[in-house]
Amino acid sequence: MPLYFIHTVYPDKIEKDLMGIDCENDEAACREAQLGARDVIADEVRTGKEVRLKRSFRVERDDGTLVCEIPFNHSIVLDDEA
């Protein structure tokens, strides 16, 4: 299976994924990043930490090719009318 790296992109820095994950294809790697973003947000809410939506997961193949970028603020649906 192909190796993908899911880097965390902040407004002022990038945290590189040095281990990577094996995924079946590009679509599966992007799906993993989407689910991962939701998990990170849920953990921050659960533990009372600040939820930082101005970041994203950048998915790259092992050759450095950009596959997708998953903004955290697009990973959840907020009802601002509640």
C-alpha positions as CSV (number, residue, x, y, z in Angstrom):
1,M,0.0,0.0,0.0
2,P,1.2,3.5,-0.7
3,L,2.6,5.6,2.1
4,Y,1.0,9.0,2.9
5,F,2.1,11.8,5.3
6,I,-0.5,13.9,7.1
7,H,1.2,17.2,8.1
8,T,-0.5,19.6,10.5
9,V,-0.6,23.2,9.1
10,Y,-1.0,26.1,11.4
11,P,-1.1,29.8,10.4
12,D,2.5,30.2,11.5
13,K,4.1,26.8,11.2
14,I,3.9,23.2,9.8
15,E,4.3,20.1,12.0
16,K,5.7,17.4,9.7
17,D,4.4,13.9,10.0
18,L,7.6,11.8,10.0
19,M,6.0,8.4,10.3
20,G,3.3,8.4,7.7
21,I,0.4,5.9,7.2
22,D,-0.3,3.3,4.7
23,C,-3.6,3.8,2.8
24,E,-5.2,2.1,-0.1
25,N,-5.3,5.2,-2.3
26,D,-5.5,9.0,-2.3
27,E,-9.2,9.0,-1.4
28,A,-8.6,6.7,1.6
29,A,-5.8,9.0,2.8
30,C,-8.0,12.1,2.5
31,R,-10.8,10.3,4.4
32,E,-8.3,9.4,7.2
33,A,-7.3,13.1,7.4
34,Q,-10.9,14.2,7.6
35,L,-11.7,11.7,10.3
36,G,-8.5,12.7,12.1
37,A,-9.4,16.3,12.1
38,R,-12.8,15.5,13.6
39,D,-11.1,13.3,16.3
40,V,-8.7,16.1,17.2
41,I,-11.6,18.6,17.5
42,A,-13.7,16.2,19.6
43,D,-10.7,15.5,21.9
44,E,-10.2,19.3,22.4
45,V,-13.9,19.8,23.3
46,R,-13.9,16.7,25.6
47,T,-10.9,17.8,27.5
48,G,-11.8,21.5,27.7
49,K,-8.9,22.7,25.5
50,E,-9.1,25.6,23.1
51,V,-10.5,24.4,19.8
52,R,-8.3,25.8,17.1
53,L,-10.1,25.8,13.7
54,K,-7.5,27.8,11.8
55,R,-5.4,24.8,10.9
56,S,-5.5,22.0,8.4
57,F,-4.2,18.6,7.6
58,R,-2.1,18.4,4.4
59,V,-1.9,15.0,2.9
60,E,1.1,14.2,0.7
61,R,2.3,11.0,-1.0
62,D,5.7,9.7,-0.1
63,D,7.2,11.5,-3.1
64,G,5.9,14.9,-1.8
65,T,2.9,15.2,-4.1
66,L,0.1,17.1,-2.5
67,V,-3.1,15.0,-2.4
68,C,-5.5,17.1,-0.5
69,E,-5.7,19.7,2.3
70,I,-8.4,19.3,5.0
71,P,-9.2,22.6,6.8
72,F,-10.4,21.9,10.3
73,N,-13.1,24.5,10.0
74,H,-14.7,22.5,7.2
75,S,-14.5,19.2,9.1
76,I,-17.4,20.0,11.4
77,V,-20.8,21.6,11.1
78,L,-21.6,24.3,13.6
79,D,-25.1,25.6,14.2
80,D,-24.6,29.3,14.9
81,E,-28.3,30.0,15.2
82,A,-28.7,27.8,18.3
